[in-house]
Amino acid sequence: MTNQIHGHDVMEMMTASNQSYSKGSLKEAIIGKFGSEARFHTCSAENMTAEELIEFLAQRGKFKENTGGFSLKPDSMCRH
């Protein structure tokens, strides 16, 4: 059975790390924490790979560009 992780868990991981990521380094961090077989869901999407989740979050404007790559925008998580 595949491990289903909510996108909020990834966003909380990013917040807790207090670091900037590239898409590649974020993917590595996600796989390191949740495993290579994990699949992700959000309030509006399901069964995404780590790479698909990163693209989904980027398209939703959840990331803030900075000199080191990007980080999570403050207050970008919905609270439900």
URCOR-V729616 format. One record per pair of residues at least 12 apart in sequence whose ideal C-beta (glycine too) atoms are under 7 Angstrom apart, sorted by sequence separation. I is the first residue (numbers start at 1). J is the second residue. If there is no record, write none. Layout:
BEGIN
i=I j=J
i=I j=J
END
This chain:
BEGIN
i=40 j=53
i=42 j=56
i=62 j=76
i=13 j=29
i=31 j=50
i=10 j=30
i=13 j=33
i=30 j=50
i=27 j=50
i=27 j=51
i=27 j=54
i=26 j=54
i=5 j=34
i=10 j=40
i=3 j=34
i=23 j=54
i=3 j=35
i=5 j=38
i=7 j=40
i=3 j=37
i=7 j=41
i=2 j=37
i=3 j=38
i=4 j=39
i=5 j=40
i=6 j=41
i=7 j=42
i=43 j=78
i=3 j=39
i=6 j=42
i=2 j=39
i=4 j=41
i=10 j=53
i=7 j=53
i=20 j=66
i=22 j=69
i=20 j=68
i=21 j=69
i=20 j=69
i=21 j=70
i=7 j=57
i=20 j=70
i=21 j=71
i=11 j=62
i=20 j=71
i=14 j=71
i=15 j=72
i=14 j=72
i=11 j=72
i=11 j=77
i=8 j=77
END
